[in-house]
Each structure stands twice: as structure tokens, then as C-alpha cells.
Amino acid sequence: MATKEKNIWILLVFILSGLVVGGLLGELASKVNWLWWLSYSQSFGLENPVILDLSVIKITFALMFKISISSIIGMVLAIFIYKKV
């Protein structure tokens, strides 16, 4: 049972690393004329951060996602590699 949970965590690490590496490659591809489409992205999340002021402590919550085509390709490749391993 512990190995099944471990596999889920490894899968999450693979997916997150695929998203990050894909995003970085997309930023690099934006500088190449014929690879511009890899950097096409959509951002979503909290535009303005939510602020919780308790007068003793002030907490700011903000979350923004930027998903690009290259990060989706990286995520798909990460899942494919995970299944092969």
C-alpha cells in the first residue's frame, strides 16, 4: 500500500518537472521566429491578491498559473516517461 502512494508522489514530481521544463523551453522558443507558437500561453488565477489583516499579522494570498503549449507538451512527455519507467 505504501508503494502505491509513493508512485503517486513520483508521478506528481514528474508532472511538475515537465511543466517547469516545458515552460522554460517555451520562453526560449519565443525568441525563435518559427517556434513562437510554443510560447503561446494563458494565465489564470487571482488577479488581485487577497489580504487578511488581523491587526497583529497581515497575510497576503495570491496564486497565478501560466500554462503554455510547451508546458502541456512537457507534462504529456513526463507522463509518458513515467509510464515507461
N, CA, C and O atoms as a MOPAC input file, in Angstrom:
PM7 MOZYME 1SCF
protein

 N      0.80900 1    -1.18700 1     0.00000 1
 C      0.00000 1     0.00000 1     0.00000 1
 C      0.86300 1     1.26700 1     0.00000 1
 O      0.49200 1     2.26700 1    -0.61400 1
 N      1.98700 1     1.23000 1     0.66900 1
 C      2.86800 1     2.39000 1     0.70800 1
 C      3.49100 1     2.63800 1    -0.66200 1
 O      3.75300 1     3.78800 1    -1.01500 1
 N      3.73200 1     1.58600 1    -1.43700 1
 C      4.34100 1     1.78600 1    -2.74700 1
 C      3.38100 1     2.48000 1    -3.70300 1
 O      3.82500 1     3.24200 1    -4.56300 1
 N      2.08100 1     2.23900 1    -3.57900 1
 C      1.11200 1     2.90300 1    -4.43700 1
 C      1.08900 1     4.41000 1    -4.16400 1
 O      1.03400 1     5.20200 1    -5.10500 1
 N      1.12900 1     4.81400 1    -2.90300 1
 C      1.17800 1     6.23200 1    -2.55900 1
 C      2.48100 1     6.86400 1    -3.03000 1
 O      2.49500 1     8.01200 1    -3.47400 1
 N      3.56200 1     6.12200 1    -2.93300 1
 C      4.84700 1     6.63100 1    -3.37900 1
 C      4.81500 1     6.87800 1    -4.88700 1
 O      5.37000 1     7.86800 1    -5.36400 1
 N      4.18400 1     6.00600 1    -5.62200 1
 C      4.09700 1     6.18200 1    -7.06100 1
 C      3.30200 1     7.42800 1    -7.43200 1
 O      3.62100 1     8.09200 1    -8.41800 1
 N      2.29100 1     7.74600 1    -6.66900 1
 C      1.51500 1     8.95700 1    -6.93700 1
 C      2.38000 1    10.19100 1    -6.72300 1
 O      2.31100 1    11.13300 1    -7.51300 1
 N      3.19000 1    10.20600 1    -5.67700 1
 C      4.07300 1    11.34200 1    -5.42900 1
 C      5.12600 1    11.46500 1    -6.52500 1
 O      5.44900 1    12.57000 1    -6.96100 1
 N      5.66000 1    10.33100 1    -6.96600 1
 C      6.64800 1    10.36900 1    -8.04500 1
 C      6.00200 1    10.88900 1    -9.32100 1
 O      6.61700 1    11.65800 1   -10.06000 1
 N      4.77100 1    10.47600 1    -9.58400 1
 C      4.05200 1    10.97200 1   -10.75200 1
 C      3.86300 1    12.48700 1   -10.66700 1
 O      4.04600 1    13.18500 1   -11.66400 1
 N      3.50100 1    13.00100 1    -9.49800 1
 C      3.33600 1    14.44500 1    -9.32500 1
 C      4.65000 1    15.19700 1    -9.55500 1
 O      4.65600 1    16.28000 1   -10.14000 1
 N      5.75400 1    14.61900 1    -9.09500 1
 C      7.06000 1    15.24600 1    -9.31600 1
 C      7.37600 1    15.25900 1   -10.80900 1
 O      7.87700 1    16.25700 1   -11.32900 1
 N      7.08700 1    14.15400 1   -11.50000 1
 C      7.31900 1    14.09800 1   -12.94000 1
 C      6.48400 1    15.15800 1   -13.66400 1
 O      6.99300 1    15.86500 1   -14.53300 1
 N      5.21300 1    15.26500 1   -13.30600 1
 C      4.33400 1    16.22000 1   -13.98000 1
 C      4.78900 1    17.65400 1   -13.72400 1
 O      4.85000 1    18.45900 1   -14.65400 1
 N      5.11100 1    17.98100 1   -12.46900 1
 C      5.56200 1    19.34300 1   -12.14900 1
 C      6.87600 1    19.68000 1   -12.84600 1
 O      7.05600 1    20.79800 1   -13.32800 1
 N      7.79400 1    18.71500 1   -12.89900 1
 C      9.05500 1    18.97900 1   -13.58800 1
 C      8.82400 1    19.14500 1   -15.08600 1
 O      9.49200 1    19.95600 1   -15.72800 1
 N      7.88700 1    18.38700 1   -15.65000 1
 C      7.55700 1    18.56000 1   -17.06200 1
 C      6.96400 1    19.92300 1   -17.34000 1
 O      7.26800 1    20.53700 1   -18.36300 1
 N      6.11200 1    20.41000 1   -16.43100 1
 C      5.53300 1    21.74400 1   -16.58800 1
 C      6.60000 1    22.83500 1   -16.52700 1
 O      6.59000 1    23.77200 1   -17.32500 1
 N      7.51200 1    22.70200 1   -15.57800 1
 C      8.55100 1    23.72500 1   -15.39400 1
 C      9.52500 1    23.72000 1   -16.57300 1
 O      9.82800 1    24.77200 1   -17.13500 1
 N     10.00900 1    22.54300 1   -16.94500 1
 C     10.96500 1    22.46000 1   -18.05800 1
 C     10.29800 1    22.88900 1   -19.35600 1
 O     10.90400 1    23.59600 1   -20.16100 1
 N      9.05400 1    22.46800 1   -19.56700 1
 C      8.33100 1    22.89100 1   -20.76000 1
 C      8.12700 1    24.39200 1   -20.80900 1
 O      8.24900 1    24.99900 1   -21.87300 1
 N      7.81900 1    24.99800 1   -19.67200 1
 C      7.66300 1    26.44700 1   -19.61400 1
 C      8.95900 1    27.17900 1   -19.92400 1
 O      8.95700 1    28.18700 1   -20.63100 1
 N     10.06000 1    26.67200 1   -19.39400 1
 C     11.36100 1    27.29100 1   -19.67800 1
 C     11.71800 1    27.16600 1   -21.15500 1
 O     12.21400 1    28.11500 1   -21.76100 1
 N     11.46600 1    25.99300 1   -21.73200 1
 C     11.74300 1    25.81400 1   -23.15100 1
 C     10.82500 1    26.68100 1   -24.01100 1
 O     11.22800 1    27.15000 1   -25.07500 1
 N      9.61100 1    26.89000 1   -23.55600 1
 C      8.70400 1    27.78200 1   -24.26900 1
 C      9.19200 1    29.21700 1   -24.27500 1
 O      9.07400 1    29.91300 1   -25.28400 1
 N      9.73900 1    29.66200 1   -23.15700 1
 C     10.30600 1    31.01400 1   -23.10000 1
 C     11.49100 1    31.14300 1   -24.04800 1
 O     11.64900 1    32.17000 1   -24.70800 1
 N     12.32200 1    30.10800 1   -24.12000 1
 C     13.45000 1    30.13900 1   -25.05100 1
 C     12.96600 1    30.08600 1   -26.49200 1
 O     13.54100 1    30.74000 1   -27.36200 1
 N     11.91000 1    29.31300 1   -26.75400 1
 C     11.38400 1    29.17300 1   -28.11300 1
 C     10.72700 1    30.45600 1   -28.59800 1
 O     10.59700 1    30.65500 1   -29.80600 1
 N     10.31400 1    31.32300 1   -27.69700 1
 C      9.66500 1    32.56700 1   -28.11900 1
 C     10.62300 1    33.47700 1   -28.87800 1
 O     10.18200 1    34.36600 1   -29.60700 1
 N     11.91000 1    33.27000 1   -28.71900 1
 C     12.90200 1    34.09700 1   -29.39400 1
 C     13.19500 1    33.59800 1   -30.80800 1
 O     13.84900 1    34.29200 1   -31.58700 1
 N     12.71200 1    32.39300 1   -31.14500 1
 C     12.91500 1    31.82000 1   -32.48200 1
 C     11.64500 1    32.06400 1   -33.28600 1
 O     10.54400 1    31.75300 1   -32.83000 1
 N     11.80000 1    32.61800 1   -34.47400 1
 C     10.63400 1    33.02800 1   -35.26300 1
 C      9.66900 1    31.88700 1   -35.55900 1
 O      8.45800 1    32.06300 1   -35.41900 1
 N     10.16200 1    30.74500 1   -35.95600 1
 C      9.26500 1    29.66700 1   -36.36300 1
 C      8.81500 1    28.79000 1   -35.19900 1
 O      8.07500 1    27.83200 1   -35.42300 1
 N      9.23200 1    29.07700 1   -33.96300 1
 C      8.78700 1    28.33900 1   -32.77200 1
 C      7.97000 1    29.21200 1   -31.82200 1
 O      7.77400 1    28.84500 1   -30.66300 1
 N      7.49700 1    30.35000 1   -32.29200 1
 C      6.75600 1    31.27300 1   -31.43800 1
 C      5.52600 1    30.62200 1   -30.83700 1
 O      5.14200 1    30.96700 1   -29.72000 1
 N      4.90000 1    29.70000 1   -31.53500 1
 C      3.65100 1    29.09200 1   -31.09600 1
 C      3.83500 1    28.26100 1   -29.83100 1
 O      2.86300 1    28.03900 1   -29.10900 1
 N      5.04800 1    27.79200 1   -29.53700 1
 C      5.28800 1    27.04200 1   -28.30100 1
 C      5.16600 1    27.91500 1   -27.06000 1
 O      4.89900 1    27.41300 1   -25.96900 1
 N      5.35900 1    29.20700 1   -27.22100 1
 C      5.29500 1    30.11000 1   -26.06800 1
 C      3.90900 1    30.70700 1   -25.87200 1
 O      3.70600 1    31.48700 1   -24.94200 1
 N      2.95000 1    30.36000 1   -26.72600 1
 C      1.58900 1    30.86600 1   -26.55400 1
 C      1.04100 1    30.34800 1   -25.22700 1
 O      1.06700 1    29.14300 1   -24.97400 1
 N      0.54600 1    31.24700 1   -24.38000 1
 C      0.13500 1    30.83800 1   -23.03800 1
 C     -1.12600 1    31.56200 1   -22.60000 1
 O     -1.54700 1    32.55600 1   -23.19300 1
 N     -1.70100 1    31.03200 1   -21.55400 1
 C     -2.88000 1    31.62200 1   -20.92700 1
 C     -2.62300 1    31.68600 1   -19.42400 1
 O     -2.17900 1    30.70700 1   -18.82500 1
 N     -2.89800 1    32.81800 1   -18.82500 1
 C     -2.71900 1    32.99100 1   -17.38200 1
 C     -4.07900 1    33.03100 1   -16.70400 1
 O     -5.02800 1    33.62600 1   -17.21500 1
 N     -4.15800 1    32.39200 1   -15.55200 1
 C     -5.37800 1    32.46500 1   -14.76200 1
 C     -5.02700 1    32.34800 1   -13.29500 1
 O     -3.99400 1    31.78400 1   -12.93500 1
 N     -5.87700 1    32.87600 1   -12.46600 1
 C     -5.65800 1    32.86300 1   -11.03000 1
 C     -6.23300 1    34.11500 1   -10.40200 1
 O     -7.14400 1    34.73000 1   -10.95700 1
 N     -5.70800 1    34.49600 1    -9.24700 1
 C     -6.15900 1    35.69800 1    -8.55400 1
 C     -5.41900 1    36.90600 1    -9.12400 1
 O     -4.20700 1    37.03800 1    -8.95400 1
 N     -6.15600 1    37.77900 1    -9.79700 1
 C     -5.53800 1    38.98100 1   -10.36000 1
 C     -5.05000 1    39.90900 1    -9.24800 1
 O     -3.91600 1    40.38700 1    -9.28000 1
 N     -5.91200 1    40.15600 1    -8.27100 1
 C     -5.54100 1    40.96300 1    -7.11000 1
 C     -5.42400 1    40.04400 1    -5.90200 1
 O     -6.32600 1    39.24600 1    -5.64800 1
 N     -4.33800 1    40.14300 1    -5.15800 1
 C     -4.18000 1    39.26000 1    -4.00000 1
 C     -5.21800 1    39.52600 1    -2.91100 1
 O     -5.69400 1    40.64900 1    -2.74600 1
 N     -5.55500 1    38.47900 1    -2.18200 1
 C     -6.48400 1    38.58200 1    -1.05600 1
 C     -5.65500 1    38.86000 1     0.19800 1
 O     -4.70200 1    38.13900 1     0.49200 1
 N     -6.01800 1    39.89000 1     0.91900 1
 C     -5.26300 1    40.29100 1     2.10800 1
 C     -6.11500 1    40.05500 1     3.34500 1
 O     -7.25100 1    40.52000 1     3.43500 1
 N     -5.54300 1    39.32100 1     4.29900 1
 C     -6.19600 1    39.06700 1     5.58100 1
 C     -5.44400 1    39.86400 1     6.64000 1
 O     -4.30500 1    39.54100 1     6.97700 1
 N     -6.07600 1    40.89200 1     7.15500 1
 C     -5.44600 1    41.77500 1     8.14100 1
 C     -6.05400 1    41.49200 1     9.50500 1
 O     -7.22600 1    41.77900 1     9.74700 1
 N     -5.24100 1    40.92400 1    10.39900 1
 C     -5.68300 1    40.61100 1    11.75100 1
 C     -5.12400 1    41.59600 1    12.77200 1
 O     -5.15100 1    41.32600 1    13.97300 1
 N     -4.62800 1    42.70800 1    12.31500 1
 C     -4.02300 1    43.80000 1    13.06500 1
 C     -2.72900 1    43.40200 1    13.78200 1
 O     -1.90300 1    44.27000 1    14.06300 1
 N     -2.53800 1    42.15500 1    14.07700 1
 C     -1.26400 1    41.69000 1    14.63800 1
 C     -0.39900 1    41.13000 1    13.51800 1
 O      0.82200 1    41.28800 1    13.51700 1
 N     -1.03700 1    40.49100 1    12.59000 1
 C     -0.34600 1    39.89100 1    11.45200 1
 C     -1.16300 1    40.15500 1    10.19500 1
 O     -2.39300 1    40.17000 1    10.22800 1
 N     -0.47600 1    40.35800 1     9.11600 1
 C     -1.12200 1    40.60400 1     7.83200 1
 C     -0.67300 1    39.50700 1     6.86700 1
 O      0.52200 1    39.33100 1     6.62800 1
 N     -1.64200 1    38.77100 1     6.31700 1
 C     -1.34000 1    37.65600 1     5.42400 1
 C     -1.89200 1    37.97900 1     4.04000 1
 O     -3.03700 1    38.41000 1     3.90400 1
 N     -1.06400 1    37.76800 1     3.01200 1
 C     -1.46600 1    38.02200 1     1.63700 1
 C     -1.48400 1    36.70100 1     0.87700 1
 O     -0.49600 1    35.96600 1     0.87100 1
 N     -2.61000 1    36.40500 1     0.23700 1
 C     -2.77200 1    35.19700 1    -0.55800 1
 C     -2.83200 1    35.58500 1    -2.03200 1
 O     -3.61200 1    36.45300 1    -2.42400 1
 N     -2.00500 1    34.93700 1    -2.84000 1
 C     -2.03600 1    35.16100 1    -4.28500 1
 C     -1.61500 1    33.87000 1    -4.98000 1
 O     -0.72200 1    33.16100 1    -4.51500 1
 N     -2.26300 1    33.58200 1    -6.08100 1
 C     -1.95500 1    32.38100 1    -6.84600 1
 C     -2.22800 1    32.66900 1    -8.31500 1
 O     -3.32900 1    33.08300 1    -8.68000 1
 N     -1.21000 1    32.44600 1    -9.16500 1
 C     -1.36400 1    32.70300 1   -10.58700 1
 C     -0.70400 1    31.56100 1   -11.36600 1
 O      0.43400 1    31.18500 1   -11.08800 1
 N     -1.42200 1    31.02700 1   -12.32800 1
 C     -0.91200 1    29.96700 1   -13.19300 1
 C     -0.72200 1    30.52300 1   -14.59800 1
 O     -1.54300 1    31.30200 1   -15.08300 1
 N      0.36300 1    30.11800 1   -15.24400 1
 C      0.60600 1    30.47500 1   -16.63600 1
 C      0.92700 1    29.17400 1   -17.36800 1
 O      2.01500 1    28.61500 1   -17.23000 1
 N     -0.03200 1    28.71600 1   -18.13800 1
 C      0.10600 1    27.44900 1   -18.85400 1
 C      0.37400 1    27.75600 1   -20.31800 1
 O     -0.38700 1    28.48800 1   -20.95100 1
 N      1.45600 1    27.19700 1   -20.86100 1
 C      1.77800 1    27.38700 1   -22.27100 1
 C      1.70100 1    26.05300 1   -23.00400 1
 O      1.60900 1    24.99000 1   -22.39000 1
 N      1.74200 1    26.13400 1   -24.31300 1
 C      1.69000 1    24.91800 1   -25.12200 1
 C      2.89200 1    24.03900 1   -24.83100 1
 O      2.75500 1    22.81800 1   -24.75000 1
 N      4.06800 1    24.63300 1   -24.67100 1
 C      5.26100 1    23.83500 1   -24.39000 1
 C      5.20100 1    23.18200 1   -23.01400 1
 O      5.74000 1    22.09000 1   -22.83500 1
 N      4.56000 1    23.82100 1   -22.04200 1
 C      4.44200 1    23.19000 1   -20.72400 1
 C      3.45200 1    22.02000 1   -20.76200 1
 O      3.62400 1    21.04100 1   -20.03600 1
 N      2.41800 1    22.11700 1   -21.60400 1
 C      1.49800 1    20.98900 1   -21.76700 1
 C      2.21400 1    19.83000 1   -22.44800 1
 O      2.03100 1    18.67600 1   -22.06000 1
 N      3.02900 1    20.12500 1   -23.46100 1
 C      3.81700 1    19.07200 1   -24.12000 1
 C      4.77800 1    18.44300 1   -23.12700 1
 O      4.94700 1    17.22400 1   -23.12200 1
 N      5.41400 1    19.25400 1   -22.28200 1
 C      6.32100 1    18.72600 1   -21.26100 1
 C      5.61000 1    17.83900 1   -20.26400 1
 O      6.15800 1    16.82400 1   -19.83500 1
 N      4.39000 1    18.20800 1   -19.88700 1
 C      3.61500 1    17.38900 1   -18.95600 1
 C      3.23700 1    16.05100 1   -19.59400 1
 O      3.32000 1    15.01200 1   -18.94000 1
 N      2.82900 1    16.06800 1   -20.84500 1
 C      2.47800 1    14.82300 1   -21.54200 1
 C      3.70100 1    13.92800 1   -21.68000 1
 O      3.60400 1    12.71700 1   -21.48300 1
 N      4.85100 1    14.50400 1   -22.01400 1
 C      6.08100 1    13.71300 1   -22.09900 1
 C      6.47300 1    13.13400 1   -20.74100 1
 O      6.95200 1    12.00200 1   -20.67000 1
 N      6.27500 1    13.88900 1   -19.67400 1
 C      6.59700 1    13.39600 1   -18.33900 1
 C      5.71400 1    12.21000 1   -17.96400 1
 O      6.19900 1    11.24700 1   -17.37100 1
 N      4.42900 1    12.26500 1   -18.30000 1
 C      3.52800 1    11.14400 1   -18.01600 1
 C      3.93800 1     9.92900 1   -18.84700 1
 O      3.92500 1     8.80200 1   -18.35200 1
 N      4.30600 1    10.16200 1   -20.11800 1
 C      4.73800 1     9.06100 1   -20.97600 1
 C      6.00000 1     8.39900 1   -20.42600 1
 O      6.09400 1     7.17200 1   -20.39000 1
 N      6.97000 1     9.20900 1   -19.99800 1
 C      8.20700 1     8.65100 1   -19.41400 1
 C      7.91500 1     7.91000 1   -18.12900 1
 O      8.49900 1     6.85700 1   -17.87600 1
 N      7.01300 1     8.44600 1   -17.30400 1
 C      6.64900 1     7.77800 1   -16.05300 1
 C      6.05600 1     6.41000 1   -16.31100 1
 O      6.36800 1     5.45300 1   -15.60200 1
 N      5.19800 1     6.30500 1   -17.32400 1
 C      4.57800 1     5.02000 1   -17.63400 1
 C      5.59200 1     4.01300 1   -18.16900 1
 O      5.43600 1     2.81000 1   -17.96300 1
 N      6.61600 1     4.49000 1   -18.84500 1
 C      7.66200 1     3.60400 1   -19.39400 1
 C      8.60500 1     3.11900 1   -18.30400 1
 O      9.16900 1     2.03100 1   -18.42300 1
 N      8.78800 1     3.89500 1   -17.25100 1
 C      9.71900 1     3.53200 1   -16.16700 1
 C      9.09400 1     2.61500 1   -15.23200 1
 O      9.72300 1     2.20200 1   -14.25800 1

